[in-house]
Amino acid sequence: MDEPAPEPERHRLSARVLGGGTEPDPRFTLANERTFLAWIRTSLAFLAGGIAVEAFTEDLFPDAMRTSLAVVLLLLGVLISAGAAWRWVGVERSLRRKSPLPLPLIAPLLGIGGAIASGALVVFVLQT
């Protein structure tokens, strides 16, 4: 009877980050990666929005409001990007350990940040 082939050794850094366990089905790993990339695209959209607000709305908003709105959008972009990386590692570890997936903390962050930015715009529009 043939013995199953041993799993190839991972680089020490990979093994440390991923936390052991067994290799999951590649489809799940690739789905996790696609979700990560979707969050990164969202992050880039917020970064571009923050830059656009600061660069192109000088005539529309007072300086303090324009800068505040740009900073909120830029911070959201940074936090979503970092959260995407954190989530990717958490999901990958859960898949390897066959444990429940971590809570998606990025989604509430996105919702709250979007509400803050939208609320600021509504207040501005109502004041003009």
C-alpha positions as semicolon CSV with decimal commas, in nm:
position;residue;x (nm);y (nm);z (nm)
1;M;0,000;0,000;0,000
2;D;0,137;0,341;-0,097
3;E;0,187;0,600;0,175
4;P;0,043;0,947;0,109
5;A;0,300;1,198;-0,004
6;P;0,407;1,432;0,276
7;E;0,290;1,790;0,247
8;P;0,566;2,018;0,124
9;E;0,732;2,233;0,391
10;R;0,629;2,597;0,399
11;H;0,873;2,878;0,449
12;R;0,907;2,955;0,823
13;L;0,747;3,299;0,786
14;S;0,447;3,152;0,602
15;A;0,408;2,881;0,862
16;R;0,426;3,139;1,142
17;V;0,173;3,377;0,980
18;L;-0,069;3,104;0,881
19;G;-0,047;2,931;1,217
20;G;-0,024;2,566;1,119
21;G;-0,314;2,339;1,036
22;T;-0,366;2,159;0,708
23;E;-0,377;2,298;0,358
24;P;-0,736;2,391;0,271
25;D;-0,902;2,323;-0,061
26;P;-0,734;2,562;-0,308
27;R;-1,076;2,692;-0,415
28;F;-1,135;2,832;-0,066
29;T;-0,791;2,991;-0,054
30;L;-0,847;3,151;-0,395
31;A;-1,193;3,274;-0,290
32;N;-1,035;3,429;0,020
33;E;-0,780;3,599;-0,205
34;R;-1,052;3,736;-0,436
35;T;-1,235;3,879;-0,135
36;F;-0,911;4,040;-0,017
37;L;-0,861;4,198;-0,360
38;A;-1,220;4,329;-0,357
39;W;-1,151;4,502;-0,023
40;I;-0,828;4,644;-0,167
41;R;-1,021;4,787;-0,465
42;T;-1,264;4,946;-0,220
43;S;-0,971;5,088;-0,025
44;L;-0,820;5,236;-0,341
45;A;-1,156;5,396;-0,427
46;F;-1,164;5,569;-0,088
47;L;-0,802;5,683;-0,129
48;A;-0,880;5,822;-0,475
49;G;-1,192;5,989;-0,339
50;G;-0,998;6,156;-0,060
51;I;-0,739;6,285;-0,304
52;A;-1,010;6,404;-0,543
53;V;-1,197;6,589;-0,268
54;E;-0,881;6,769;-0,161
55;A;-0,761;6,844;-0,513
56;F;-1,080;6,934;-0,701
57;T;-1,336;7,078;-0,458
58;E;-1,162;7,395;-0,351
59;D;-1,448;7,607;-0,488
60;L;-1,723;7,391;-0,338
61;F;-1,628;7,343;0,027
62;P;-1,474;7,562;0,293
63;D;-1,112;7,467;0,363
64;A;-1,178;7,302;0,699
65;M;-1,465;7,091;0,567
66;R;-1,276;6,990;0,252
67;T;-0,972;6,885;0,451
68;S;-1,182;6,699;0,710
69;L;-1,375;6,510;0,444
70;A;-1,055;6,423;0,257
71;V;-0,890;6,299;0,577
72;V;-1,194;6,082;0,665
73;L;-1,188;5,925;0,318
74;L;-0,810;5,872;0,326
75;L;-0,823;5,717;0,675
76;L;-1,103;5,487;0,565
77;G;-0,890;5,377;0,270
78;V;-0,595;5,302;0,496
79;L;-0,808;5,121;0,758
80;I;-0,991;4,911;0,498
81;S;-0,660;4,813;0,338
82;A;-0,511;4,709;0,673
83;G;-0,835;4,536;0,771
84;A;-0,837;4,343;0,443
85;A;-0,491;4,205;0,514
86;W;-0,587;4,120;0,873
87;R;-0,907;3,949;0,754
88;W;-0,726;3,752;0,483
89;V;-0,487;3,606;0,742
90;G;-0,772;3,536;0,986
91;V;-0,982;3,355;0,726
92;E;-0,682;3,160;0,600
93;R;-0,600;3,047;0,954
94;S;-0,963;2,946;1,012
95;L;-0,968;2,746;0,691
96;R;-0,648;2,565;0,791
97;R;-0,776;2,487;1,141
98;K;-1,129;2,404;1,023
99;S;-1,266;2,656;1,274
100;P;-1,541;2,919;1,240
101;L;-1,458;3,222;1,030
102;P;-1,376;3,548;1,212
103;L;-1,632;3,827;1,226
104;P;-1,611;4,067;0,930
105;L;-1,510;4,384;1,117
106;I;-1,430;4,571;0,794
107;A;-1,795;4,588;0,687
108;P;-1,912;4,791;0,990
109;L;-1,605;5,014;0,954
110;L;-1,700;5,079;0,593
111;G;-2,061;5,148;0,687
112;I;-1,978;5,384;0,973
113;G;-1,712;5,569;0,774
114;G;-1,940;5,606;0,474
115;A;-2,217;5,736;0,701
116;I;-1,981;5,996;0,853
117;A;-1,867;6,119;0,512
118;S;-2,224;6,123;0,376
119;G;-2,353;6,298;0,687
120;A;-2,091;6,571;0,651
121;L;-2,198;6,627;0,291
122;V;-2,568;6,640;0,385
123;V;-2,497;6,897;0,658
124;F;-2,300;7,108;0,410
125;V;-2,568;7,089;0,141
126;L;-2,840;7,188;0,389
127;Q;-2,637;7,487;0,508
128;T;-2,581;7,628;0,158
